[in-house]
Amino acid sequence: MGLLDRNLQKPTDTEGEEEEVGDSRNDFQISYLVRNRPSQFIFYSLNMSTSDQPSDSKKYMDKYLQTNVPTYQLKTDLYKNVVRDLNDAREWGFEFKPATAFKEAYEALRLDISGGKVTMLKIWHLIQALLGEDLDINPSASMEISLVIGARRHLELIHRKYILDKVETDPTQAARGGVGDLYKIHAFLRILLRNDGVLDIDATDGYMERLVDTTWQQIFFCLRFGYYDEARYVAVSSRASHQFAAQLAEWISTGGTVSQETAAAAAEEFENMLMIGGGLGLSEHEKKKLLLHAIISGSRKHIEWLSKNQDTYFSSIYDFLWLALSSLRDCSGGGAASSSVILDEAMVPYSLGYLQVYLNEVEPSMYPQDGLYQLAYPYALLLSLQFLPAVESLVKETEGDEGYNIDAVHILIALADHGVLSEGAEAAASMIYQYGAAYLRLDNLSAALEYYVQAASAMGGGELSWTAGGESTDQGRQRQLMLKELLKELLLCDGGISLLLGEDGPCKGAELSRFLIDKTAQQFLLEAASQCQDGGTKKRIHKYVSSMFGSSSTSQDLPHECTPGSKALAKREWQSSGGRCLFCKDKLVFLPDIHQYVRHQIQVHKKQYK
């Protein structure tokens, strides 16, 4: 049984239903509404904004989810549409965020309502953050550091709910104060430290008793919940953290890459604090100060010491992972962090490799036992950027109706499209290919085609292989070579010629012209014909080549063919119009005429393909 055969079933005839609801699903991205893709109607990435969007979409999804179709089948259908849209976007050079699209497709299933547990939706949020699709990350940062920052910010964002849950346990106690993010921290501390006495944040002018200093807790929890500006404000405002304020400001402004002098000063303060009872007799206030200095120092020695004392310093492994990600230094190239001459052991930087080794040695009991352990483990692997092991872990999870192996392949597609699988591109391409081949065994050649295209894209390094000069680059050549082999496999299957070359003559409903044009297509077809054992198939291919490519033919002569020039024109016009036009063979249609035009074309093609 193949990778996904156990979760795929024979496709049902739903094409007509798709067309019927096509113009009512206005909040979805409309892409190639006419699924037979007649070349006269090329329509990409038009976001309809009408007043009835939410209700129409809700009615559609309610009707869809009321069926008895298994969860995994609904998931495959939704993900398949996203993959088709992704291929369309890369073909035309438009912006597309695959992780965001897959996450929204998963959200449409309305499956995850399990609170703080690790769910697949939480994993999709993590993928979205890792790839920077919902965050602004410094473009000058290395890929590794960008991924690390994405993972860290994800942990900060999901942990904010912890504040609200904690505050809700005693709203009266927490209510004192003002509004804003810093006051959320104050409310949280009032609940957390309710038995410690009067806090400094609640002091009045006439109060003469000793106050509980919360400076370091405020700074720590501001960072833990992602409130960086508030953390800097607290550090500057308090005498207790006055020296630390400059170190913190440097860490925030550089994204975690501080100077050797700053790291050394923080490491020295950490060592001094360890002398007090071996670091285990510190108050909660002092523990937070110790953790903050560990983050700034980025010392391997200090992080590993904390990892051995997790029960003392962290409430869960995810709290430790956040601190480890905050302390990581980029050791991949030059600079202080990667210097090979480090005399002080405390100055050896903590790198991603150390974190990955540590997690691979963690006992399963360290992960939350919430009934979803199978997701907690791959979630931790993803947080430490161990992408292929995480995906392999999800593929192995076959219990129940969830279909985590389906999610795994689409996680790979999103990662590969962003080019973050440079060392695992071949394995990713193989897994995506196997998924597409499962559709091939079910006689769904059109779905297999979309995944084959993504397999080739993964081999070439993702989006870059589509945009960086085509076949003139290594990425483009890798993608094109694999794509030709996979298209050849499809072409020689039953129904392959109809899919790739068209049923009623050249290019009418043909898919080949989406990916290969001009001499490239001609060469591909002649090679395929030479390898074909069936005489009838070979004859049909030669007939197609003859009708498409005469001795004096050019790409402009190809019937219904979209040439590179026309694609470039479409892209320029689409961008200059703010996304308010679509390109249809030889003319551009602008809003407000576009809605009427879309509906007219749908009706025309409904009649044509009945």
C-alpha positions in Angstrom: 0.0 0.0 0.0 1.4 3.4 -1.0 2.1 6.4 1.2 -1.4 7.7 1.0 -3.5 4.9 -0.6 -4.9 4.2 2.8 -6.4 7.7 3.0 -7.5 8.2 -0.6 -10.5 6.8 -2.3 -12.0 6.8 -5.7 -12.8 10.4 -6.7 -16.5 11.2 -7.0 -18.0 13.3 -9.8 -18.1 16.7 -8.1 -17.0 19.0 -11.0 -20.6 20.1 -11.6 -21.1 21.0 -8.0 -17.9 23.1 -8.0 -19.2 25.2 -10.8 -22.6 25.7 -9.3 -21.2 27.2 -6.1 -18.3 28.9 -7.9 -19.7 32.4 -7.8 -21.1 32.1 -4.3 -17.8 31.2 -2.6 -16.6 34.8 -2.9 -14.4 34.8 0.1 -12.3 32.0 -1.3 -9.5 32.8 -3.7 -11.0 32.2 -7.2 -8.6 30.5 -9.4 -9.3 28.8 -12.7 -13.1 28.7 -12.0 -13.6 26.6 -15.1 -11.8 23.5 -14.0 -11.4 22.1 -17.6 -9.2 25.2 -18.1 -10.2 26.3 -21.6 -7.4 28.6 -22.6 -9.8 31.4 -23.5 -10.6 31.8 -19.8 -7.4 32.3 -17.9 -8.3 33.7 -14.5 -6.0 34.0 -11.5 -6.1 35.3 -8.0 -9.0 37.6 -7.9 -10.2 38.3 -4.4 -13.9 39.2 -4.6 -15.0 41.7 -1.9 -18.7 41.8 -1.6 -21.0 42.3 1.4 -22.4 38.8 1.3 -19.1 36.9 1.5 -19.2 35.5 5.0 -22.8 34.2 4.9 -22.4 32.6 1.4 -19.2 30.9 2.3 -20.6 29.7 5.6 -23.6 28.2 3.9 -21.3 26.4 1.4 -19.1 24.9 4.1 -22.0 24.0 6.3 -23.5 22.0 3.4 -20.1 20.5 2.7 -19.5 19.4 6.3 -23.0 17.9 6.8 -22.2 15.1 4.4 -21.0 11.7 5.6 -17.6 12.1 3.8 -14.8 11.1 6.1 -12.6 13.8 7.5 -9.5 12.7 5.6 -11.4 12.9 2.3 -12.7 16.4 3.0 -9.1 17.3 3.8 -7.6 15.9 0.6 -10.2 17.8 -1.5 -9.5 21.1 0.2 -5.7 20.6 0.1 -5.8 19.5 -3.5 -7.5 22.8 -4.5 -4.7 24.8 -2.7 -2.0 22.8 -4.5 -3.7 23.7 -7.8 -3.8 27.4 -6.9 -0.2 27.2 -5.8 0.8 25.8 -9.2 -1.2 28.5 -10.9 0.4 31.2 -8.9 4.0 30.0 -9.6 3.1 29.5 -13.3 2.0 33.1 -13.6 4.5 34.7 -11.1 1.9 35.9 -8.6 2.4 36.1 -4.9 1.0 33.1 -3.0 1.4 32.0 0.6 1.1 28.2 0.7 1.2 27.7 4.5 -1.5 30.3 5.0 -3.7 28.8 2.3 -3.3 25.3 3.8 -4.0 26.6 7.3 -7.2 28.3 6.1 -8.2 25.1 4.2 -7.7 23.1 7.4 -9.6 25.8 9.5 -12.6 25.3 7.1 -12.9 21.7 8.4 -13.6 23.1 12.0 -11.9 20.2 13.6 -9.7 21.6 16.4 -11.5 22.7 19.5 -9.2 21.2 22.1 -7.9 24.3 23.9 -4.2 24.2 24.8 -3.5 20.8 23.3 -1.1 20.4 20.4 -3.5 20.1 17.4 -2.9 20.1 13.6 -4.2 23.6 13.4 -1.5 24.7 15.9 1.1 23.0 13.7 -0.2 24.9 10.7 0.1 28.1 12.7 3.7 27.1 13.4 4.5 26.4 9.8 3.0 29.8 8.8 5.2 31.5 11.4 8.3 29.6 10.6 8.1 30.6 6.9 7.4 34.2 7.9 4.1 34.4 6.1 2.4 36.2 9.0 5.4 38.0 10.5 7.8 40.7 9.4 11.3 39.3 9.8 14.5 41.1 9.1 15.2 40.3 5.4 19.0 40.5 6.1 18.9 37.6 8.6 20.1 34.2 7.5 17.6 31.6 6.6 18.3 29.7 9.8 17.9 32.7 12.0 14.7 33.7 10.2 13.3 30.2 10.9 14.4 30.4 14.5 12.7 33.8 15.0 9.5 32.5 13.4 9.5 29.5 15.8 10.1 31.7 18.8 7.4 34.2 17.8 5.0 31.4 17.4 5.6 30.2 20.9 5.1 33.8 22.2 1.8 34.3 20.3 0.2 31.0 21.4 1.3 31.6 25.0 -0.6 34.9 25.3 -3.8 32.9 25.7 -2.2 31.6 29.0 -2.4 35.2 30.3 -6.1 35.5 29.6 -6.8 32.1 31.1 -4.9 32.9 34.2 -6.5 36.3 34.6 -10.0 34.9 34.2 -9.4 32.7 37.3 -9.6 35.8 39.5 -10.8 38.8 37.5 -11.3 41.0 40.6 -7.8 40.5 41.7 -6.4 41.1 38.2 -8.6 44.1 37.3 -6.6 46.8 39.1 -4.6 48.9 36.7 -5.1 50.3 33.3 -5.3 48.9 29.8 -2.7 47.7 27.2 -0.2 45.0 26.9 1.9 45.9 29.9 -1.2 46.0 32.1 -2.0 42.5 31.0 1.3 41.5 32.4 0.5 43.3 35.6 -2.8 41.6 35.9 -1.1 38.2 35.3 1.5 38.9 38.0 -1.2 39.9 40.5 -2.7 36.4 40.1 0.7 34.6 40.0 2.1 36.4 43.1 -1.2 36.9 45.0 0.3 35.4 48.2 3.6 37.3 48.2 2.5 40.6 49.5 2.0 44.1 48.0 3.6 44.3 44.6 5.6 47.3 43.5 3.2 47.8 40.6 0.4 48.4 43.1 2.3 50.7 45.5 0.6 53.9 46.7 2.3 57.1 47.8 1.5 56.5 51.5 2.4 52.9 51.6 5.5 52.4 53.9 5.9 48.6 54.1 8.4 46.6 52.0 7.2 46.1 48.4 7.6 43.0 46.3 10.0 43.9 43.4 8.6 42.5 40.2 11.0 44.1 37.7 12.6 40.9 36.4 9.3 39.0 36.3 7.8 41.9 34.3 10.7 41.9 31.8 10.7 38.1 31.5 7.0 37.7 30.9 6.9 40.7 28.5 9.5 38.8 26.4 7.8 35.4 26.9 4.5 36.8 25.5 6.1 38.8 22.7 5.7 42.3 24.1 9.2 43.5 23.3 8.6 47.3 23.5 7.0 46.9 26.9 10.0 44.8 28.1 12.4 47.5 27.0 10.2 50.1 28.7 10.2 48.3 32.1 14.0 47.7 31.9 14.7 51.4 31.3 12.2 52.5 34.0 13.6 50.5 36.9 16.8 51.1 38.8 17.2 47.3 39.4 17.5 46.7 35.6 19.2 49.9 34.5 22.4 48.2 33.4 20.5 45.3 31.8 18.4 47.7 29.7 21.2 48.5 27.2 21.9 44.7 26.8 18.2 44.0 26.2 17.8 46.9 23.7 20.8 45.5 21.7 19.3 42.0 21.7 15.9 43.2 20.5 17.3 45.5 17.8 19.6 42.9 16.4 17.2 40.0 16.5 19.3 38.2 19.1 22.8 38.7 17.7 24.6 40.8 20.4 28.3 41.8 20.5 30.9 39.6 22.3 31.2 42.3 24.9 27.5 42.3 25.7 27.4 38.5 25.7 30.4 38.4 28.0 28.9 40.8 30.5 25.6 38.8 30.6 27.6 35.5 31.0 29.6 37.0 33.9 26.4 38.0 35.7 24.9 34.5 35.2 28.1 32.9 36.7 27.9 35.3 39.7 24.3 34.3 40.3 25.1 30.6 40.1 27.4 31.0 43.1 24.4 31.7 45.3 23.3 28.2 46.4 24.4 26.6 43.1 21.7 28.5 41.3 19.0 26.3 42.9 18.3 28.4 46.0 17.2 31.5 44.1 13.8 33.2 44.6 11.4 33.4 41.7 12.4 37.0 41.1 16.1 36.0 40.9 15.3 33.0 38.7 13.8 35.3 36.0 16.9 37.5 36.2 19.1 34.4 35.6 17.0 33.3 32.6 17.2 36.8 31.1 21.0 36.9 31.3 21.2 33.4 29.8 19.2 34.7 26.8 21.6 37.6 26.3 24.8 35.6 26.8 23.7 32.8 24.4 26.1 30.5 26.2 26.0 26.8 25.5 27.2 26.0 29.0 24.4 28.1 30.6 21.6 26.7 28.4 22.7 23.1 29.0 22.8 23.8 32.7 19.3 25.1 32.6 18.1 22.1 30.5 19.3 19.8 33.3 17.3 21.8 35.9 14.1 22.2 33.9 11.9 21.2 36.8 13.2 24.2 38.8 13.1 26.8 36.1 10.4 25.8 33.6 6.7 24.7 33.8 6.8 22.8 30.5 9.3 21.8 27.8 7.9 24.5 25.5 9.0 27.2 28.0 12.5 25.7 27.8 12.3 25.6 24.0 11.3 29.2 23.9 14.4 30.2 26.0 16.6 27.9 23.9 15.4 29.5 20.6 15.8 33.0 22.2 19.4 32.2 23.0 20.5 30.6 19.7 23.3 32.2 17.8 24.0 31.8 14.1 27.2 29.8 13.9 27.0 29.2 10.1 29.3 31.9 9.0 31.8 34.5 10.4 31.4 36.8 13.3 31.8 36.5 17.0 29.3 33.7 17.4 31.2 31.4 15.0 34.7 32.3 16.1 36.8 29.1 16.6 39.1 30.7 19.1 37.1 31.0 22.3 39.1 30.8 25.5 36.2 30.9 28.0 33.9 27.9 28.0 31.0 30.1 29.1 31.4 32.0 25.8 30.9 29.0 23.5 27.6 30.0 21.7 24.5 27.8 21.8 23.6 26.7 18.3 20.7 25.0 16.6 22.7 21.7 16.4 23.0 21.5 20.2 19.2 22.0 20.6 18.4 19.3 18.0 20.7 16.8 19.7 19.1 17.6 23.1 15.6 17.1 21.8 16.5 13.8 20.2 17.6 12.6 23.6 14.5 13.8 25.5 12.4 11.1 27.1 8.7 10.9 25.9 7.6 11.6 29.4 8.8 15.2 29.0 6.1 16.0 26.5 2.6 16.8 27.7 0.4 13.7 28.1 -2.8 15.2 26.8 -4.0 12.4 24.6 -2.3 13.9 21.6 1.3 12.9 22.2 1.6 11.9 18.6 1.4 15.6 17.7 3.4 16.9 20.6 6.5 15.1 19.3 6.5 16.3 15.7 5.5 19.8 17.0 8.7 19.9 19.0 10.7 18.6 16.1 9.3 21.4 13.9 10.1 24.0 16.6 13.8 22.8 16.4 13.7 22.9 12.5 13.9 19.2 12.1 11.5 19.2 9.3 12.0 15.8 7.6 11.9 13.9 10.9 8.8 15.8 11.9 7.0 14.9 8.6 8.1 11.3 8.9 6.7 11.2 12.4 3.3 12.5 11.1 3.3 10.0 8.3 3.5 7.1 10.7 0.5 8.3 12.7 -2.4 6.3 11.1 -4.8 5.9 14.0 -8.3 7.3 13.7 -9.8 9.4 10.9 -7.5 12.4 11.2 -5.3 11.6 8.2 -2.1 13.2 9.6 -0.1 11.6 6.8 -2.1 13.9 4.4 -1.1 16.9 6.5 2.5 15.8 6.5 2.8 15.8 2.7 1.2 19.3 2.4 3.5 20.6 5.2 6.4 19.4 3.0 4.9 21.3 0.0 4.8 24.5 1.9 8.3 24.1 3.3 9.7 23.1 -0.1 8.0 26.1 -1.8 9.9 28.4 0.5 13.2 26.7 -0.3 14.0 25.6 3.3 14.6 22.0 2.5 17.9 22.3 0.7 19.4 19.2 2.3 16.2 17.2 2.0 14.9 18.3 -1.3 15.2 14.9 -2.9 13.4 13.1 0.0 10.6 15.8 -0.1 10.2 15.5 -3.8 10.0 11.7 -3.5 7.3 11.9 -0.8 5.2 14.4 -2.8 5.6 12.2 -5.9 4.3 9.2 -4.0 1.3 11.2 -3.0 0.6 12.1 -6.6 1.1 8.5 -7.7 -1.6 7.4 -5.3 -4.0 9.6 -7.3 -2.7 8.1 -10.5 -3.7 4.6 -9.2 -7.2 6.0 -8.7 -7.4 7.2 -12.3 -7.4 10.9 -11.1 -4.7 12.1 -13.5 -5.5 15.8 -13.1 -4.8 15.6 -9.3 -1.7 13.6 -9.9 -0.5 16.2 -12.3 -0.7 19.0 -9.7 1.3 17.0 -7.2 3.8 15.9 -9.8 4.4 19.6 -10.6 5.0 20.3 -6.9 7.4 17.3 -6.6 9.5 18.8 -9.4 9.3 22.2 -7.8 10.6 20.7 -4.5 13.5 19.1 -6.3 14.4 22.5 -7.8 14.2 24.4 -4.5 10.6 25.7 -4.6 9.5 29.1 -5.8 13.0 30.2 -6.7 13.1 27.5 -9.4 10.2 29.1 -11.2 11.3 32.7 -11.0 15.2 32.7 -11.1 15.7 32.6 -14.9 14.0 29.3 -15.7 16.3 26.6 -17.1 19.3 29.0 -17.0 19.8 28.2 -13.3 20.6 25.0 -11.4 17.3 25.3 -9.6 15.4 25.8 -12.8 17.2 22.9 -14.5 16.5 20.5 -11.6 12.8 21.3 -11.7 12.5 21.1 -15.4 14.3 17.8 -15.7 12.1 16.1 -13.1 9.0 17.7 -14.4 9.6 16.3 -17.9 10.1 12.8 -16.5 6.9 13.1 -14.5 4.9 14.6 -17.4 6.2 11.8 -19.6 4.9 9.3 -17.1 1.5 10.9 -17.2 1.4 11.3 -21.0 1.9 7.5 -21.5 -0.9 6.6 -19.0 -4.4 5.8 -20.1 -6.0 9.3 -20.4 -2.7 11.1 -20.3 -2.9 12.3 -23.9 -6.4 13.7 -23.3 -5.2 15.5 -20.2 -1.9 16.9 -21.4 -2.7 17.4 -25.1 -6.4 17.9 -25.2 -9.4 15.8 -26.1 -10.7 17.6 -29.1 -7.5 18.9 -30.8 -4.4 20.8 -29.8 -4.6 22.9 -26.7 -8.3 22.6 -26.1 -8.4 21.9 -22.4 -4.7 20.8 -22.6 -2.5 21.0 -19.5 0.9 20.7 -21.2 1.0 24.3 -22.3 0.9 25.4 -18.7 4.4 24.1 -18.1 6.1 23.6 -21.5 5.9 25.8 -24.5 7.6 26.3 -27.9 10.7 24.1 -28.6 10.7 22.7 -25.1 7.3 21.2 -25.5 8.2 19.9 -29.0 11.4 18.2 -27.8 9.5 16.7 -24.8 6.8 15.2 -27.0 9.3 13.8 -29.6 11.3 12.2 -26.7 8.1 10.8 -25.3 7.0 9.4 -28.6 10.4 7.7 -29.1 9.9 5.9 -25.8 6.3 4.9 -26.5 5.7 1.2 -27.1 2.1 1.6 -28.2 1.7 2.5 -31.9 -1.6 4.2 -31.4 -0.3 6.5 -28.7 2.8 7.3 -30.7 0.7 8.2 -33.7 -1.5 10.6 -31.6 1.6 12.3 -30.2 3.2 12.8 -33.7 -0.2 14.1 -35.0 -0.2 16.6 -32.2 3.4 17.7 -32.8 2.6 18.0 -36.5 -0.5 20.2 -35.9 1.2 22.4 -33.3 4.8 22.8 -34.7 5.3 23.3 -38.4 8.7 24.0 -39.8 8.1 27.7 -39.6 5.9 27.7 -36.4 6.7 30.0 -33.5 5.1 30.3 -30.1 2.8 33.0 -31.4 1.3 30.6 -33.9 0.3 28.1 -31.4 -3.6 28.1 -31.1 -4.8 29.3 -27.7 -1.2 29.3 -26.4 -0.1 31.6 -23.7 3.3 32.8 -24.6 5.9 34.2 -22.0 5.2 37.7 -23.4 1.5 37.5 -22.8 2.1 36.2 -19.3 4.4 39.1 -18.6 1.8 41.5 -19.9 -0.9 39.9 -17.7 1.3 40.2 -14.6 2.1 43.8 -15.3 -1.5 44.8 -15.9 -2.7 42.8 -12.9 -0.3 44.5 -10.6 -0.8 48.0 -12.0 -4.6 47.6 -11.7 -4.3 46.6 -8.0 -5.6 43.1 -8.8 -8.8 44.3 -10.4 -8.3 42.8 -13.9 -8.1 39.4 -15.5 -6.4 38.4 -18.6 -8.4 36.3 -21.1 -6.4 35.3 -24.2 -6.2 38.6 -26.0 -7.9 41.1 -23.8 -7.9 42.5 -20.3 -11.2 42.9 -18.4 -11.4 45.4 -15.5 -13.8 45.8 -12.6 -16.7 46.5 -12.3 -17.3 44.5 -15.6 -15.4 41.5 -14.2 -18.2 40.0 -12.1 -20.6 40.0 -15.1 -17.8 38.6 -17.3 -17.0 35.8 -14.9 -20.7 34.7 -14.6 -21.1 34.8 -18.4 -18.0 32.6 -18.9 -19.2 30.1 -16.4 -22.5 29.7 -18.1 -20.8 29.4 -21.5 -18.5 26.7 -20.4 -21.2 24.9 -18.5 -23.1 24.5 -21.8 -20.0 23.6 -23.7 -18.8 20.8 -21.4 -22.2 19.3 -20.4 
